[in-house]
Amino acid sequence: MESTLKLECGYDYGKTKIDDIFFTPPYKIMHPFMDGEKMEVILMSSSAGMLKGDSFDLSIRLKEKAKLSFSSQSYEKVLDTGRAGARRSFTGTLQEGTSLKYIPYPVIPFAKSSLESVNVVHVHEKSTLAYCDIISCGRVGMGEKFMMEKFHSKTKIYIGDSLDFYDNTYICPKEIDYEKLGFFGEYSHMSNLYLYTGSDGQKELFEKIKEYISDVYAGVTLLEKGILVKILGNSGDDLYKLNRKISNLLP
């Protein structure tokens, strides 16, 4: 099944509004919530998860001054796809003065699943971004730790015309033991959180984040223009909540 969701938001009369939306089953969005000038959108799916040959293309475009928080209703399950696999993509475009907080729930790769993910975000230098992805090692409670065929995710984030962050996460348990030190080790979940403040206040935010992650297994890196936070844990909910908490440091 091939699915698409395109969302374009604008700004008028002091509030963010949806200018255009298009989606095909099984994906859709809930009725948006408003918080002052900001809008929160939650992704929904009527499917049990991604199956063999499935693909999902998500596109978000924010026009000047629009402010959006985008999350998902539940964990994204990748079922037994075999070697044929499934694929997904995310494209984000942020114009001047916009703000996007993209914090979905974790991905759970089931046994014998394979997923290819490509994510590209273009950010205006005078905008703000919080972009997060969380990956689980599988259904631990069902004895499916690192039993996926493959999980491959590529993420590129551009600030203006400059590539500021490129992540290439490749998990193939048949090739590498990811429970060793230097990989997941004793942990079952990993998250990447990229933050960009609009070129101002990066160092101040960097110091605040160090306080937030002082009691978890994590690291924070000050990039050329943004900030990267990597966290390992044993609870998808805990990582999701912590990433949302850190993202709320942005205006």
The 8 nearest C-alpha neighbors of each residue, nearest first, counted from 0:
[[1, 53, 54, 2, 52, 50, 55, 51],
 [2, 0, 54, 53, 55, 3, 56, 52],
 [1, 3, 55, 23, 54, 24, 56, 0],
 [4, 2, 56, 22, 23, 55, 57, 5],
 [3, 5, 22, 57, 21, 58, 56, 6],
 [4, 6, 58, 21, 20, 57, 59, 22],
 [7, 5, 20, 59, 19, 58, 60, 8],
 [6, 8, 60, 19, 18, 59, 61, 17],
 [9, 7, 17, 61, 18, 16, 62, 65],
 [8, 10, 62, 65, 16, 15, 18, 17],
 [11, 9, 15, 65, 14, 16, 64, 13],
 [10, 12, 13, 14, 15, 9, 16, 65],
 [13, 11, 14, 10, 15, 36, 16, 9],
 [12, 14, 11, 36, 10, 15, 35, 64],
 [15, 13, 36, 11, 10, 12, 16, 37],
 [14, 16, 10, 65, 36, 9, 37, 38],
 [17, 15, 9, 8, 10, 18, 14, 11],
 [16, 18, 8, 19, 7, 9, 15, 20],
 [19, 17, 8, 7, 9, 16, 20, 6],
 [18, 20, 7, 17, 6, 8, 21, 5],
 [21, 19, 6, 5, 7, 22, 18, 17],
 [20, 22, 5, 4, 6, 19, 23, 3],
 [23, 21, 4, 3, 27, 5, 26, 24],
 [22, 24, 2, 3, 26, 25, 4, 21],
 [25, 23, 26, 2, 22, 27, 45, 44],
 [24, 26, 45, 44, 46, 23, 27, 2],
 [27, 25, 44, 24, 43, 23, 22, 45],
 [26, 28, 43, 22, 42, 44, 25, 29],
 [29, 27, 42, 43, 41, 30, 40, 26],
 [28, 30, 41, 31, 40, 42, 43, 27],
 [29, 31, 28, 32, 40, 41, 39, 27],
 [32, 30, 40, 39, 29, 38, 33, 41],
 [33, 31, 39, 38, 40, 30, 34, 37],
 [34, 32, 38, 37, 35, 39, 31, 36],
 [35, 33, 37, 36, 38, 32, 39, 14],
 [34, 36, 37, 33, 14, 38, 13, 15],
 [35, 37, 14, 15, 13, 34, 38, 66],
 [36, 38, 66, 34, 35, 15, 67, 33],
 [39, 37, 33, 67, 32, 15, 68, 34],
 [40, 38, 68, 32, 31, 67, 69, 33],
 [39, 41, 69, 31, 68, 70, 38, 28],
 [42, 40, 70, 71, 28, 29, 69, 72],
 [41, 43, 71, 28, 72, 27, 70, 29],
 [42, 44, 27, 28, 72, 26, 71, 41],
 [45, 43, 26, 25, 46, 27, 42, 24],
 [44, 46, 25, 26, 47, 43, 24, 27],
 [47, 45, 48, 44, 25, 49, 26, 24],
 [48, 46, 45, 49, 76, 44, 78, 50],
 [49, 47, 76, 46, 77, 78, 50, 75],
 [48, 50, 77, 78, 53, 76, 85, 51],
 [51, 49, 80, 53, 78, 52, 48, 85],
 [50, 52, 80, 84, 53, 85, 83, 81],
 [51, 53, 85, 84, 50, 83, 54, 0],
 [54, 52, 0, 85, 50, 51, 1, 49],
 [53, 55, 86, 1, 87, 85, 2, 0],
 [54, 56, 87, 2, 3, 1, 88, 57],
 [55, 57, 3, 88, 87, 89, 4, 2],
 [58, 56, 89, 4, 5, 3, 88, 90],
 [57, 59, 5, 90, 89, 91, 6, 4],
 [60, 58, 6, 91, 7, 5, 90, 92],
 [61, 59, 7, 92, 91, 93, 6, 8],
 [62, 60, 8, 93, 65, 7, 94, 92],
 [61, 63, 9, 94, 65, 8, 64, 60],
 [62, 64, 95, 94, 96, 65, 97, 61],
 [65, 63, 97, 96, 10, 66, 62, 95],
 [66, 64, 97, 10, 15, 9, 63, 61],
 [65, 67, 98, 37, 97, 99, 15, 38],
 [68, 66, 38, 99, 39, 37, 98, 69],
 [67, 69, 39, 100, 99, 101, 40, 38],
 [70, 68, 101, 40, 41, 39, 100, 67],
 [69, 71, 103, 41, 102, 101, 42, 40],
 [72, 70, 42, 103, 41, 73, 104, 43],
 [71, 73, 43, 42, 41, 70, 74, 104],
 [74, 72, 71, 104, 75, 43, 103, 105],
 [73, 75, 104, 105, 106, 76, 107, 72],
 [74, 76, 106, 107, 105, 73, 48, 77],
 [77, 75, 48, 107, 106, 78, 74, 108],
 [76, 78, 49, 108, 48, 109, 107, 112],
 [77, 79, 109, 50, 112, 49, 80, 76],
 [80, 78, 112, 111, 81, 110, 109, 50],
 [81, 79, 51, 112, 84, 50, 78, 113],
 [80, 82, 111, 83, 112, 79, 84, 113],
 [81, 83, 84, 113, 80, 148, 112, 111],
 [84, 82, 81, 51, 80, 52, 85, 113],
 [85, 83, 113, 80, 82, 51, 114, 81],
 [84, 86, 53, 114, 52, 51, 54, 113],
 [87, 85, 115, 54, 114, 116, 53, 55],
 [86, 88, 55, 116, 54, 56, 115, 117],
 [87, 89, 117, 56, 118, 116, 57, 55],
 [88, 90, 118, 57, 58, 56, 119, 117],
 [91, 89, 58, 119, 120, 118, 59, 57],
 [90, 92, 120, 59, 60, 58, 121, 119],
 [91, 93, 60, 121, 120, 122, 61, 59],
 [94, 92, 122, 61, 123, 97, 60, 121],
 [93, 95, 62, 123, 63, 97, 61, 96],
 [96, 94, 63, 123, 125, 126, 97, 93],
 [95, 97, 64, 126, 125, 63, 94, 98],
 [98, 96, 64, 126, 65, 66, 95, 63],
 [97, 99, 66, 127, 126, 128, 67, 65],
 [100, 98, 67, 128, 68, 66, 101, 129],
 [99, 101, 68, 129, 128, 69, 102, 130],
 [100, 102, 69, 130, 129, 70, 68, 99],
 [101, 103, 70, 131, 100, 130, 69, 243],
 [104, 102, 70, 71, 101, 105, 132, 131],
 [103, 105, 74, 71, 73, 239, 102, 106],
 [106, 104, 133, 74, 134, 235, 75, 107],
 [105, 107, 75, 134, 74, 76, 135, 133],
 [108, 106, 76, 135, 137, 75, 77, 109],
 [109, 107, 77, 137, 112, 147, 76, 106],
 [110, 108, 78, 112, 137, 77, 147, 79],
 [109, 111, 147, 146, 112, 143, 79, 108],
 [112, 110, 147, 148, 79, 81, 146, 109],
 [113, 111, 79, 80, 147, 148, 110, 109],
 [112, 114, 84, 149, 148, 150, 80, 85],
 [115, 113, 85, 150, 86, 84, 151, 116],
 [114, 116, 86, 151, 152, 150, 85, 87],
 [115, 117, 152, 87, 88, 86, 151, 153],
 [118, 116, 88, 153, 152, 154, 89, 87],
 [119, 117, 154, 89, 88, 90, 153, 155],
 [118, 120, 155, 90, 154, 156, 89, 91],
 [121, 119, 91, 156, 90, 92, 157, 122],
 [122, 120, 157, 92, 91, 156, 93, 158],
 [121, 123, 93, 158, 157, 159, 92, 124],
 [124, 122, 159, 94, 95, 125, 126, 93],
 [123, 125, 159, 126, 197, 158, 122, 198],
 [126, 124, 197, 123, 95, 96, 127, 198],
 [125, 127, 96, 97, 197, 123, 95, 124],
 [128, 126, 98, 196, 197, 195, 97, 99],
 [129, 127, 99, 195, 194, 98, 100, 130],
 [128, 130, 194, 100, 193, 246, 101, 99],
 [131, 129, 101, 193, 192, 100, 128, 102],
 [132, 130, 192, 102, 191, 101, 193, 129],
 [131, 133, 191, 190, 134, 192, 105, 103],
 [134, 132, 190, 105, 189, 106, 191, 131],
 [133, 135, 106, 105, 189, 188, 190, 107],
 [134, 136, 188, 107, 137, 187, 106, 105],
 [135, 137, 145, 187, 144, 188, 134, 108],
 [138, 136, 144, 108, 135, 107, 109, 143],
 [139, 137, 143, 141, 140, 144, 109, 142],
 [138, 140, 144, 142, 143, 141, 137, 136],
 [141, 139, 142, 138, 143, 144, 137, 136],
 [142, 140, 139, 138, 143, 144, 137, 109],
 [141, 143, 139, 140, 144, 138, 137, 146],
 [144, 142, 138, 146, 139, 141, 137, 110],
 [143, 145, 137, 139, 136, 146, 142, 138],
 [146, 144, 136, 147, 137, 172, 143, 110],
 [145, 147, 110, 143, 144, 111, 148, 172],
 [148, 146, 110, 111, 112, 149, 145, 109],
 [149, 147, 111, 113, 112, 171, 146, 82],
 [150, 148, 113, 171, 147, 170, 114, 151],
 [149, 151, 114, 170, 113, 169, 115, 171],
 [150, 152, 169, 115, 168, 116, 114, 170],
 [151, 153, 116, 168, 167, 117, 115, 169],
 [152, 154, 167, 117, 166, 118, 116, 168],
 [155, 153, 118, 166, 165, 119, 117, 152],
 [154, 156, 165, 119, 164, 118, 120, 157],
 [157, 155, 120, 164, 119, 163, 162, 121],
 [156, 158, 162, 121, 161, 163, 122, 159],
 [159, 157, 122, 161, 124, 160, 123, 121],
 [158, 160, 123, 161, 124, 122, 157, 121],
 [161, 159, 158, 157, 162, 121, 122, 123],
 [160, 162, 158, 157, 159, 163, 156, 164],
 [163, 161, 157, 164, 156, 158, 160, 155],
 [164, 162, 157, 156, 161, 158, 224, 223],
 [165, 163, 156, 155, 162, 166, 157, 154],
 [164, 166, 155, 154, 156, 167, 163, 153],
 [167, 165, 154, 153, 168, 164, 155, 152],
 [166, 168, 153, 152, 169, 154, 165, 151],
 [169, 167, 152, 151, 166, 153, 170, 150],
 [168, 170, 151, 150, 167, 152, 171, 149],
 [171, 169, 150, 149, 172, 151, 168, 175],
 [170, 172, 149, 173, 174, 148, 175, 169],
 [173, 171, 175, 174, 176, 145, 170, 177],
 [174, 172, 171, 175, 148, 176, 149, 146],
 [173, 175, 172, 171, 176, 170, 177, 149],
 [176, 174, 172, 177, 173, 171, 170, 178],
 [175, 177, 178, 172, 179, 174, 173, 182],
 [178, 176, 182, 179, 183, 175, 172, 184],
 [179, 177, 184, 183, 176, 182, 185, 180],
 [178, 180, 184, 177, 182, 176, 181, 183],
 [181, 179, 184, 182, 178, 183, 177, 185],
 [180, 182, 179, 184, 183, 177, 178, 176],
 [181, 183, 177, 180, 184, 179, 178, 176],
 [184, 182, 178, 186, 177, 185, 187, 179],
 [183, 185, 178, 179, 180, 186, 182, 181],
 [186, 184, 183, 178, 187, 179, 180, 233],
 [187, 185, 233, 183, 232, 184, 188, 231],
 [186, 188, 233, 136, 135, 232, 183, 185],
 [189, 187, 135, 232, 233, 231, 134, 186],
 [190, 188, 231, 134, 230, 133, 232, 135],
 [189, 191, 133, 230, 132, 229, 134, 192],
 [192, 190, 229, 132, 131, 228, 133, 193],
 [191, 193, 131, 228, 130, 227, 229, 190],
 [192, 194, 227, 130, 129, 226, 131, 228],
 [195, 193, 129, 226, 128, 225, 227, 130],
 [196, 194, 225, 128, 127, 197, 226, 129],
 [197, 195, 127, 198, 199, 201, 200, 194],
 [196, 198, 125, 126, 127, 199, 124, 195],
 [197, 199, 196, 224, 201, 124, 200, 195],
 [200, 198, 197, 201, 196, 202, 195, 203],
 [199, 201, 203, 202, 204, 196, 198, 197],
 [202, 200, 204, 203, 199, 205, 196, 198],
 [201, 203, 205, 204, 200, 206, 221, 199],
 [204, 202, 200, 206, 205, 201, 207, 208],
 [205, 203, 207, 201, 202, 206, 200, 208],
 [204, 206, 202, 208, 203, 207, 201, 209],
 [207, 205, 209, 203, 204, 208, 202, 210],
 [208, 206, 204, 210, 209, 205, 203, 211],
 [207, 209, 211, 205, 210, 206, 204, 212],
 [210, 208, 206, 212, 207, 211, 213, 205],
 [209, 211, 213, 208, 207, 212, 206, 214],
 [212, 210, 208, 209, 213, 207, 245, 214],
 [213, 211, 215, 209, 214, 210, 217, 208],
 [212, 214, 210, 211, 215, 209, 217, 216],
 [213, 215, 212, 216, 211, 210, 217, 209],
 [216, 214, 212, 217, 213, 230, 232, 231],
 [217, 215, 231, 230, 232, 214, 218, 212],
 [218, 216, 230, 229, 215, 231, 212, 219],
 [217, 219, 229, 228, 230, 220, 216, 212],
 [218, 220, 228, 227, 229, 221, 217, 209],
 [221, 219, 227, 226, 222, 228, 218, 205],
 [220, 222, 226, 225, 227, 223, 219, 205],
 [223, 221, 225, 226, 224, 220, 227, 163],
 [222, 224, 225, 163, 221, 226, 164, 220],
 [225, 223, 222, 163, 198, 195, 226, 158],
 [226, 224, 195, 222, 194, 223, 221, 227],
 [225, 227, 221, 194, 222, 193, 220, 195],
 [226, 228, 193, 220, 219, 192, 194, 229],
 [227, 229, 219, 192, 218, 191, 193, 220],
 [230, 228, 191, 218, 217, 190, 219, 192],
 [229, 231, 217, 190, 189, 216, 228, 218],
 [232, 230, 189, 216, 188, 217, 186, 190],
 [233, 231, 188, 186, 234, 187, 189, 230],
 [232, 234, 187, 186, 188, 235, 231, 237],
 [235, 233, 237, 236, 232, 238, 188, 187],
 [234, 236, 238, 237, 239, 105, 188, 233],
 [235, 237, 239, 234, 238, 240, 104, 105],
 [238, 236, 234, 240, 239, 235, 241, 232],
 [239, 237, 241, 235, 240, 236, 242, 234],
 [238, 240, 236, 242, 237, 241, 235, 243],
 [241, 239, 243, 237, 238, 242, 244, 236],
 [240, 242, 244, 238, 243, 239, 237, 245],
 [243, 241, 245, 239, 244, 240, 246, 238],
 [242, 244, 246, 240, 241, 245, 247, 239],
 [245, 243, 241, 247, 242, 246, 240, 248],
 [244, 246, 242, 247, 243, 248, 241, 208],
 [247, 245, 243, 248, 244, 249, 129, 242],
 [248, 246, 249, 244, 245, 243, 250, 242],
 [249, 247, 246, 245, 250, 244, 204, 207],
 [248, 250, 247, 246, 196, 127, 129, 245],
 [249, 248, 247, 127, 196, 98, 246, 128]]
